[in-house]
Amino acid sequence: MNVRLFNRLAIRKFIPEPAPHMLISAKKDMSPGQLTRLCESAYKEDAMNIAVLIKSVIGTDEPIVVRDGAILDTGVKWIINPYDEYGLEEALRLKEAHGGTVTVIAAGTEKSVEALRTALAMGADEAVWISCGQEESDEHMCSLLLAKTIRAGAYDLVFAGHLSVDNGAGQVAIRVAELLGWPHAGAVISCRIEEDRLLVTRDAEGDSESWELPLPALLTAQQGLNEPRYPALAGIMKAKRKPLTELTPAELGVEAAGSEAAPRTVRLDCEAPPARPAGRRLGGALKEQAAELLALLRDEAKVLEKR
């Protein structure tokens, strides 16, 4: 049978009346078997269109060097923000259980592309890169661009990391949910889907809370939600053929230099922490050590008041 004809028949078989939100990424050179499996996965009753917001950060084992009020980022390894990896892993597990697609989205400079490729190698189906040029954008601009991208994609569920390890702000994902008008839960450590609702457990500073949310919704992943997988060699090879779409703020209807996307915060300076002083060993008898320690805490460290 002609492959193109089979493609049309396969799509009609599994998707007689495609839902407007359903997204299927089929390639012209797909074999009949590949297309059949793709359609079967996408047309499961509970299939979901999931997006994962990721950020590229300097590797956690890389030395941080600050010079002239900025972090030197040349010659260092860039990775997916570890908290975003928890969100990506959970999205992949939901896809494996329910069918559907997983799209990873990042807003930033070209450094984001490597993180997106890693996410594709882990199992994501598509990637979207919102190119913000060379200027660093703040949380307001990032959340605005991401929200517009998500709204255009008609996603059922969005995952993100609870925070990023570079600045720890934890703002972007929650801002995106507010811009979309979606329910959201932060610091999620457990997640499951029942019919058209989400049942989640979130970390609450030493305790936990159980929440129920309608779809669509946004969740931020906390450490402990899962154990992210490593990209397999086959996944790395497949990632080279998966679609990576580049968007600009203008294509999303946002003028980068306009008032709508203008940064709301400005970094005034960046300083490395002061060098830690060398330790001091106290000598003498225990009473003498205690007296010397008390004097140091009171007179040098200034943590005790004189009485």
C-alpha positions in Angstrom: 0.0 0.0 0.0 1.2 3.5 -0.8 2.6 5.0 2.4 0.9 8.4 2.0 -2.5 6.6 1.5 -1.9 4.5 4.5 -1.1 7.6 6.5 -4.4 9.1 5.7 -6.3 5.8 6.4 -4.4 5.4 9.7 -5.3 8.9 10.9 -8.9 8.3 10.0 -9.0 5.0 11.8 -7.6 6.3 15.1 -8.8 9.8 14.9 -12.1 9.9 12.9 -12.9 13.3 14.3 -9.7 14.9 15.5 -10.2 17.1 18.6 -9.0 20.7 18.0 -6.5 20.5 20.8 -4.9 17.2 19.6 -1.4 17.6 18.3 0.3 14.8 16.3 3.8 15.2 15.0 4.0 12.9 11.9 6.9 12.9 9.5 6.7 12.2 5.7 9.2 9.4 6.0 7.4 7.6 8.8 6.7 3.9 8.2 3.2 2.6 8.4 4.0 0.9 11.7 5.5 4.1 13.2 2.5 6.1 12.3 0.1 3.5 13.6 1.8 3.5 17.0 1.8 7.3 17.1 -1.9 7.5 16.3 -2.7 4.9 18.9 -0.8 6.8 21.6 -2.4 10.1 20.8 -5.9 8.8 20.6 -6.2 7.1 24.0 -9.3 8.3 25.8 -7.2 9.9 28.6 -4.3 11.1 26.4 -2.9 14.4 27.5 -1.1 17.2 25.8 1.6 18.1 28.4 4.1 21.0 28.4 7.2 21.2 30.6 8.9 24.5 31.3 12.7 24.1 31.6 15.6 26.4 32.2 19.3 26.0 31.4 21.5 26.6 34.4 25.2 26.2 35.1 26.0 22.7 36.3 25.8 22.3 40.1 29.4 21.0 40.2 30.9 23.9 38.3 32.9 26.6 40.1 31.2 29.9 40.2 33.4 32.9 39.3 32.2 36.5 39.7 34.0 39.3 37.9 32.9 42.9 37.4 29.5 42.3 38.9 28.6 39.3 36.7 29.0 35.6 36.7 31.4 34.3 34.1 29.5 31.7 32.1 32.0 30.8 29.4 33.7 27.4 29.5 31.2 25.9 31.9 28.7 23.1 31.5 25.1 23.9 31.2 22.4 21.5 32.3 18.6 21.4 32.8 17.6 22.9 36.1 17.4 19.9 38.4 13.9 20.8 39.7 12.7 21.0 36.1 14.0 17.5 35.5 11.5 16.2 38.1 8.7 17.9 36.2 9.9 16.4 32.9 10.2 12.9 34.4 6.6 13.1 35.8 5.3 14.3 32.4 7.0 11.4 30.6 5.5 8.9 33.1 2.0 10.3 32.6 2.5 10.1 28.8 3.6 6.5 29.1 0.6 5.7 31.3 -2.1 7.7 29.4 -0.7 8.5 26.0 -0.4 11.9 24.5 2.5 14.2 23.9 5.2 16.0 25.9 6.5 19.4 24.7 9.4 21.1 26.4 9.5 24.9 26.3 12.3 27.3 27.3 12.8 31.0 27.0 16.3 32.4 26.9 19.5 32.6 24.9 21.1 29.9 22.8 22.2 28.2 25.9 18.6 26.9 26.2 19.0 24.8 23.1 21.3 22.2 24.7 18.9 21.8 27.6 16.0 21.3 25.1 18.0 18.7 23.2 18.7 16.8 26.5 15.0 16.8 27.3 14.2 15.4 23.8 16.7 12.7 24.4 15.0 11.8 27.7 11.8 11.2 25.8 10.0 14.5 25.1 8.3 14.7 21.7 8.9 18.3 20.7 10.7 21.4 21.9 10.0 25.1 21.6 12.7 27.7 22.1 11.6 31.3 22.7 14.7 33.2 21.6 15.3 36.3 23.9 18.5 37.4 22.3 21.6 38.0 24.4 20.0 40.2 27.1 19.0 38.6 30.3 15.2 38.7 30.8 13.5 38.9 34.2 10.8 36.8 35.6 8.0 39.1 34.3 9.1 38.9 30.6 9.8 35.1 30.8 6.4 34.3 32.3 4.7 36.6 29.7 6.3 34.8 26.7 5.8 31.3 28.2 2.1 32.0 29.0 1.5 33.2 25.4 3.2 30.0 24.0 1.2 27.7 26.3 -2.1 29.4 25.4 -1.4 28.9 21.7 -0.6 25.2 22.3 -3.8 24.3 24.1 -2.1 22.1 26.7 -4.0 20.1 29.3 -1.2 20.2 32.0 2.0 22.1 32.5 4.9 21.1 34.7 7.8 23.2 35.9 10.4 23.1 38.6 9.6 24.4 42.1 12.6 26.8 41.7 15.8 27.2 39.7 19.1 26.5 41.4 20.7 29.7 40.0 18.6 32.4 41.7 16.0 30.4 43.6 13.2 32.9 42.9 10.5 30.4 42.2 8.4 33.0 40.4 8.1 32.2 36.7 5.8 29.1 36.8 3.4 30.7 39.3 3.3 33.9 37.2 2.5 31.8 34.2 -0.4 30.1 36.0 -1.8 33.5 37.0 -1.5 34.9 33.5 -3.4 31.8 32.1 -6.0 31.9 34.9 -5.2 28.3 35.7 -5.2 26.5 39.1 -1.8 25.6 40.3 0.0 23.7 43.1 3.6 24.3 44.1 6.3 21.9 45.5 4.4 18.8 44.4 5.8 15.5 45.7 3.0 13.2 44.4 0.7 13.4 41.4 -2.0 11.2 39.8 -4.9 11.7 37.4 -8.4 10.5 38.1 -10.9 11.2 35.2 -10.7 15.0 34.6 -9.0 16.0 37.8 -5.5 16.0 39.4 -4.9 14.6 42.9 -1.6 16.0 44.2 0.4 16.0 47.4 2.6 19.0 48.0 5.4 19.7 50.4 4.4 22.1 53.2 7.6 22.8 55.1 8.0 19.6 56.9 4.4 18.5 56.5 2.3 17.7 53.4 -1.0 18.8 52.0 -3.4 16.9 49.6 -5.0 19.0 46.9 -7.5 18.3 44.1 -7.3 20.5 41.0 -9.4 20.6 37.7 -7.7 20.5 34.4 -6.0 22.4 32.8 -3.6 23.1 35.6 0.0 23.9 36.4 2.3 22.0 38.8 5.8 22.8 40.1 7.9 19.8 41.0 9.7 19.4 44.3 12.6 17.0 45.0 11.2 13.6 45.9 8.5 13.6 43.2 10.5 11.0 41.3 13.9 10.0 40.1 14.7 11.4 36.7 15.9 9.0 34.0 19.1 9.3 32.1 19.0 9.8 28.3 19.7 6.5 26.6 21.9 6.3 23.5 18.9 5.6 21.4 17.1 8.6 22.8 20.1 10.8 22.1 20.1 9.7 18.4 16.4 10.2 18.1 16.6 13.7 19.6 18.5 14.9 16.6 15.4 14.2 14.4 12.8 15.5 16.7 11.3 19.0 16.0 12.7 22.0 17.7 10.8 25.2 16.9 12.3 28.6 17.4 10.0 31.5 18.3 10.7 35.2 18.8 8.8 37.6 21.1 7.5 39.4 18.0 6.0 36.1 16.7 4.1 35.8 20.0 2.8 39.3 19.7 5.2 40.8 22.3 7.4 43.7 21.5 10.6 43.0 23.4 11.3 46.8 23.7 7.7 47.7 24.5 6.2 48.5 27.9 4.3 45.2 28.1 7.5 43.1 28.2 9.8 45.6 29.8 11.7 44.1 32.8 10.2 44.9 36.2 13.3 44.1 38.1 17.0 45.1 37.5 20.0 43.4 39.0 22.2 46.1 40.5 25.2 44.1 41.4 26.5 40.5 41.9 29.1 39.7 44.5 30.8 36.5 45.5 30.4 35.6 49.2 33.3 36.6 51.3 36.1 34.1 51.8 35.6 32.0 54.9 38.3 32.7 57.5 40.5 30.0 58.7 39.4 28.1 61.8 40.9 28.7 65.2 41.8 26.0 67.7 41.3 26.8 71.4 43.9 25.5 73.9 44.3 25.1 77.6 41.9 23.5 80.1 38.2 23.2 79.5 37.4 26.2 81.7 40.0 28.3 79.8 38.6 27.2 76.4 35.1 28.0 77.5 36.1 31.5 78.7 38.0 32.2 75.5 35.1 31.0 73.4 32.7 33.3 75.3 35.0 36.2 74.8 35.3 35.6 71.1 31.5 35.4 70.7 31.0 38.5 72.7 33.9 40.8 71.5 34.7 39.5 68.1 31.7 37.9 66.6 29.3 40.3 68.4 26.7 37.7 68.9 26.5 38.0 72.6 25.8 41.1 74.7 28.1 42.3 77.5 26.6 42.1 80.9 
